[in-house]
């Protein structure tokens, strides 16, 4: 059985992202990486697949399936008028981005992982915001399932947001635990 090895430049980039200084530069590099990878993968899907087309990657577990989502997570708000959804999602994304930038400025020096988490969240938010403004919907294509039971499809931006929130919560949990032990 052969093992898959990431290319050397990718390993170098990933292992050095945490050490980029100053903090705003680290934030911007990770943010741009997320937005670019998200948009490139969505471009590939849109140019390679027709809407609703699926390509099996791991039978019974994972497909690439080209879908669009006019709603929020899991299609929430998909039935509302398009103009209202656009206004709502653009407004929420802009408010969230402003909050993230102010929060980053306030807490980033406490722990370098805050920069990673907040830049992942911001990059994911912008990746999906670009889709909403450009296409009126978000392109989703990562389709995990067990047999015929499918998890709602998602994309790299959604993954970045989820991982960013997970890291943020983990940092806060660890810090509050350390403060209680003092």
Secondary structure as UniProt FT lines:
FT   HELIX           8..16
FT   HELIX           17..19
FT   HELIX           23..48
FT   TURN            51..52
FT   STRAND          54..58
FT   TURN            59..61
FT   STRAND          62..69
FT   HELIX           73..75
FT   TURN            76..79
FT   HELIX           82..107
FT   HELIX           108..110
FT   HELIX           112..135
FT   STRAND          138..146
FT   TURN            147..148
FT   STRAND          149..150
FT   HELIX           156..181
//
